[in-house]
Amino acid sequence: MAPIVEQVLQAIKNNRWLILAIVAASLVIGLVGTMLDTTLFRATSRIEISRTDSSIVDEEGTASEMRLRDQQYYLTQYQILRARSLATRVVRELNLAQDEQFLETFGLTALPETNQEEALASVLLGNIDIAPVERSSLVDISFTSPNPRVSAQIANGWAEAFIASNLDRRYGASIEARQFLEQRLAELRQRLEEAERELIAYGASNNLFTIEAPVQGGSGATASQTLVASDLQALNAELSRATAERIAAQSALAAPGGSYNMSDETVIGQLRQQRASLVAERAELRTRFADDYPPVRALNAQISQLDSEISAAQSRASGSVRDRFEQARAREQQLQERVNQLRGEFQDQRVRSVQYGILQREVDTNRELYNGLLQRYRELGVADIGESNVSVVDAARVPRAPYSPNLMQNLLLSFVIGLLVAAAVVFLREQLDQSLRDPREVSSRLGLPVVGSIPISDGDFVEEIGMPYTALYEAYFAAFSSLVSINRGALPRSLMITSSRPGEGKSSSAIAMAAIAARQGKKVLLVDADIRNSVMQSYLSLDSNMGLSQVLRGDASWRDTLLRSEEAQGFDILPAGRKATSAAELLSGPNFSTLLDELEKHYDLVVIDGPPVLGLADAPLIAGLANSVLFSLEANAGKWRYVENAIDRLVQAHASIIGVLVTKLDERNSSYGYGYGYGYGYGYGNDRDSVPAEA
């Protein structure tokens, strides 16, 4: 099989005139349709839709959620732009029911008495086009009509109506948001007051009085801010100090020699210093005087007096240390008792402070919600609701040139449609075509060898056969050589050439095979056995009313009916004779078999131009008597099932089919290696008088 590309190109080449006709018809239809189509004008207004946050409470979300929300917002706006309610608003705002120019443009001469706005809105929706600009917040609003001014008017009116409706929706939404916030604030205020009252009542009933604002934390953190907790904390600090004083007093009391306070130490120290001075002075006097020396006795008296004072001061200091120890111990005991008492109360409060903490958190939560909504309410109150998030970027202008019909676009579209239709037609035609294109299919489908492939003749067939080295001659010469080779190197005594139907080249092939055999020096007879519809006279100059039909009837001898074909290179011809209505009876009798045996004795080759196989009984009768049968098959015509039925009939008649001769190959078979360019004549030029060096 030829490559698919070559087959496609060959199909285009084979059907080029059909393709050109379909494409031309499509272009004509497109041109006529364009000329008859109504001229339309399109005006476009471009607007920008900014994203606004329509929520009345603060919300947080991920980036994907925000993108999804933006996508939903813009898709919603696009649907609103296409809404019937917006079209009805445009009808009302532009007063289109009374606009004569608009009504005349669309031929609305008689509007219904009821639902006029609905009817006009349907007209607008049928001609409006909403086209979002990709990857932007811009939207094109286009309106198409036969009047350019009406198109611009509606496009601009549509944009203005959308902006107005957007403001209305925002104003209505702000009122609803304000009402919602007021209702929610009232509810939260009431809940906050109830929570605070419940918290205070619970604290009072359980002696949970706080001295500062509670901090976030558990119940312990809350209880530590009560009066009991504060007292316990202060008493713990006092108890620590009292314990330290008691330990210090106890240490002073137990220390050797006592431990006096600073004033006692100062007095005792001064007395001891005075005594030391007197002792030193007395020791100096004793070195020079005796003990009875008056100054010495005076010093002894003073020293004794100081010893008495020191002893009295030490006694007073020791009593003071004991008193301080007793006082410190008594104060420590009192503080310890009070701390133990407050500790018990604190443990009770810790148990009760769990519920207190729950109530406190409820108050905090309600307060935060209330403050958040109050802030949102204030922001809503100061927001400029009259400012729209939709703005006109480019207003529609009156178009100067028509939008439709577009001649070049329509012609291009018609051309493409024509090509598609032509491709479909050619495809169906090729698929439905059951004729032979590639001669190599013969072997696979019929199981018979291809004896030869014969190109179509463009001139005088007999003249081309009579001139060597033409394409036609070379093709038949090759077929003749192949026939001899298939028959084991010898010519069959009789060779019948037939086909499935008329016009497949069997008669011309019979003439060609007879002529080539005659040029080989063989004695050849061509028998025209198609006595019902002979076409031999269209090829050869035969002038006789006598022939095979008369011989089979016994009205004449075969020798008396023979003709000589000088124009076909000298072979004898037994013509068909006068047309016979009972051809099957003549051929089925013994006369034809006897005649064929006699002819085979007098000629080297008897070529029989047989009738077609299908629809007649003649061909099987002759094929069963002939030595060999050559089946002629026309390329690019007929159907395979006809050929297969004809072969089956010949096989049933016990015909010896030697092969198939494929005829009338042309340029449609060139992609398979046949047709133009076949043979010497086409391969080396058209000079029929010159003989190639290799011939």
HULIN-V56345 format. One line per field, one symbol per residue. ss: DSSP state (~ for helix, > for strand, _ for the rest). A space follows every 10 residues. Layout:
BEGIN
ss->???
END
This chain:
BEGIN
ss->___~~~~~~~ ~~~~_~~~~~ ~~~~~~~~~~ ~~~~~~___> >>>>>>>>>_ __________ __~~~~~~~~ ~~~~~~~~~~ ~__~~~~~~~ ~~~~_~~~_~ ~~~~~_____ _____~~~~~ ~~~~~~~>>> >>_____>>> >>>>>__~~~ ~~~~~~~~~~ ~~~~~~~~~~ ~~~~~~~~~~ ~~~~~~~~~~ ~~~~~~~~~~ ~~~~~____> ________~~ ~~~__>~~~~ ~~~~~~~~~~ ~~~~~~~~~~ ~~~~______ _~~~~~~~~~ ~~~~~~~~~~ ~~~~~~____ ___~~~~~~~ ~~~~~~~~~~ ~~~~~~~~~~ ~~~~~~~~~~ ~~~~~~~~~~ ~~~~~~~~~~ ~~~~~~~~~~ ~~~~~~~~~~ ~~~~~~~~~~ ~~_______> >>>>______ ___>__~~~~ ~~~~~~~~~~ ~~~~~~~~~~ ~~___>____ ~~~~~~___> >>>>>_____ ~~~~~~____ ~~~~~~~~~~ ~~~~~~____ ___>>>>>>_ _____~~~~~ ~~~~~~~~~_ ___>>>>>__ _____~~~__ _______~~~ ~~~____~~~ ~>>>>_____ >>>>______ __~~~~~~_~ ~~~~~~~~~~ ~~__>>>>>_ _______~~~ ~~~~~__>>> >>>>>____~ ~~~~~~~~~~ ~~____>>>> >>>>>_~~~~ ~~______~~ ~~~_______ _____
END
